[in-house]
Amino acid sequence: MKRLLIAVLAMVAIVVVAQGVFAQGNPRGAAKISVGGKTVSVDYGRPSLKGRSADDLLQQLKPGDFWRLGADKSTTFSTTADLQFGDVAVPNGEYSLWAAREADNSWKLVFNKQHGQWGTQHDASQDLASVPLEQTKASNPAEMVTISLAKQGAGGSIAIQWGDMKLRTSFKVK
């Protein structure tokens, strides 16, 4: 009887671990740059449009709503440097990234102190900072969400693209 109980508990543990590993329904993406010997990186889920329009999907968000910038587990932004986005400081560390739709349909990039949570679990009380995102129309549409980092002078830029929508902001390393 004791062996049966141990076997059942072992099977339950295997199922629980497997669910956590395989629950991510979309492929993951990553971007990384080194600026001045410091590292900035992002890890995110990559949903596909599958014949849908990113504009139609994202227009469903009302002002004040948050987009997790990907799928499944929240998007994680890591930096070993203190960064400056315009007049907004983001200290080195790990954050979840979100995009917030504003009343005028513009977007802000939100750095949240929580990270690793499921991507629909945004706790606004943990928001550290937000910075405006410039929205443009991409010349080459992206079927899957794509987040890229690029070196730019004494800092870099982060760009988020889905379909023909592109959101972008720049930062400096302090």
Order of alpha helices (4+ residues) and beta strands (2+ residues): alpha-beta-beta-alpha-beta-beta-beta-beta-beta-beta-beta-beta
